Amino acid sequence: MKKSLIYLFISFVLVSCGKDPSGIPDVPVNFHVYLADPSMQALNRVNGYVEVPGYGVAGLIIYNSAFSGYVAYDRCSTVNPDEKCIVKVDDTGITATDPCSKAVFSLEDGAPQNSNAKMPLKRYSVSSRGGYLSVTN
């Protein structure tokens, strides 16, 4: 019985590590910024966004959603995530495209907008307090 519990615990630990269902590896994200910072001014308007390199797998997209407030996604495409193709926000400012596969994702919820992608963009937790914005996982 004791051995069974140990094997079960080890199996659970091994299964819970690694990648989430999007296929994007889990890496620590701990980004904080003052919203009055000039580099964040685009977030002061609905549908405004900023791209932040150096966080997550391929950088972050932080977006001011009309429906959800601030949301943040990893810029790594969920199509062939091992290639780490970086999605780029389109001229519309409401979708992002993977230049490798031509997959299109909504910035409102990260959902695929064409059949090239099956999984949404990897989303991170966002909190806002006292003029500061935090993106974590």
N, C-alpha and C positions, 0 to 999 in steps of 0.2 A: 504494500500500500504506500509506504513512504517513498519507495523508488518511483512509483507511478506519479506521485505528486511532484517529485523533482523533475522527471521527464516532461510532465505537463508544463511546469513553470519555465523550464529551459526552452521548450517549443514556443510558448507564448512570447518570451523575450525575443527569440530569433525572428518570429513572424512580425512582431511589432516594430522592428528596426528596419531601416532602409528607405524604401520608396513608398509614397502614398499612392492611391489608385490612379492619380494622374500620370504616374511614371516619373515625376520630377523628384529627385532625391531630397530628403529632409536635411536641410542645413540650418544652423541657427540664424535667425534674423532678429536684430535688435536696433532699429533705426528710430531716431528721435530728432525732431526739428521744430523750430519756432515758426509758426505760420506767417509771421510778419517778415521773415527772411526774404530778401528780394528774389532768391531762386525758387521760392514757393508761391509767388504771387498768382500764378495760373490757377492755384487751388481755391482762390477766393471767389471763383465764379462756377456756376453749374456747368458741367461737362468740361471743366478745366482739368488738366493733367500735368504731371511732371514725371520724367523718367530719371531714376536714380541708379547710377552704376555702383557696382561694388557690394551689393547686398543680394542675398538669395543665391540662386544658381547663375542667373544671367542678368541681374539687376532687377529693379522694381519699376512698376508703373503704379503711381498713386493717382486716383481719379476721384473727382467730386461728382458723385452720382445724384441726379435729380430725385431719385427714389430712395437710395440707401445711405446718403451722406458719403463720407470718405470710404473708399475701398482700395485695396492694394493687391497686386498680382505679381508673380514672378514673370519676368520677360522671357523665360525659357518656354519654347513651344512644347505642347503636349504631344505633338506629332513627332515621332522619333526623338524622344527627349535626350537620348544618349548623344545626339548630334549637337545639342545645346544651341539650336538656332534661335536667335533673338527676335521676338516679335517687335514690330514697329507700329506706333500709333499712326493711323491713316489721317489724311487731310480733313476728314469729317470730324475727327476728335472723339468719335463714339465707338469706333472699332479699331482693332489692331490686327495686322497681317503677319503671318510667318512667311518670310521671303523664300524659304527653302521649299515648302510644300504648298504655298498659296492658301493655307488655312486662314480663315477669318474668325475673330473672336469679338464678342460684345464686351465693351468695358463696363456696362451696367452690371453684369453678373458673371462675366468671364466665359459665357457659353459659346460653343461653336456656332458659327453662322452659315457654314457651308459643309458639304459632306467630306471635306478633306480632313477634318478633325472629328474625333469621337468624344474626347474628354475636354472639359473646360480648363481654362488657365488655373494654375495653382494660386489659391487665395491665401492671404495672410490677415491676421487680426489687426484692426486699426482702432485706436482710441484717441480722443481729442479732449484736452482739458487745459483750461487756462491759457489758451493760445498756442499750446504745444500739441504736436501730432506724433503719435508713436505707432510704429509698425513692428509687430512681433509675431512669433509663432510658438 
